[in-house]
Amino acid sequence: MKATIWHNPRCSKSREALAILSDTPGVDVEVVEYLKTPPSREALAALYARAGITPAQGLRKGESIAKEQGLAGASDEAILDAMAAHPILIERPLVETEKGVRLGRPPEAIREIL
């Protein structure tokens, strides 16, 4: 099974999710450091739709840029635009397999799609 993790190596939750993926037999892991290679706005929208969450649920609300841009209570469209322009706003890790997409908060949540 192929799994793609949208990863930030500086994040402990992202590292924990990557360890779960790496320790699961039969999983071929593709690591995408999303701060270096951010997903497109369209890709983000598709990931959130597959995960069954809204862009607001995938937003790092505590980031200063989120506060500066007034993203609390903003539309999904505005949040996706902001995430595309500032990938630090993307909550991590996002993990995608053929079985779906999960936000790894907590990291164990990704087991549902393995």
Phi, psi and omega in degrees: 000138176267137175229134175249129177246126173272104201241146169234110185296345179275353184261126182295322179294322178293318177296321178296317178296318178297321178296319177300313180298314183295329182272356181268117181301141175083005180258122175264111188263127170254122181259123176244112176282099192292342176284333177270324181229079185289148175289153176290165176304317181294319179295319177299314179302318180293319178298314180295321178298315179295328180281344182076028178235162178270159174304325178299326178286341178260011183265134172278089187294336182281349180292140182302323180295328177295319179289317180300323182270001178062044185281346176296120181082006179285164178290158176303320181298315180294322179294316178298319177300315180295319179295320179296323180280330184224082186300344176300341180283350182280121176294141183233162353271149169258133179235132181237131171227180177296341181270353178143194180230139175225144169274122186281056176230093005281162182305328181298341180299335182290341179299334180299337183247014178260000000 
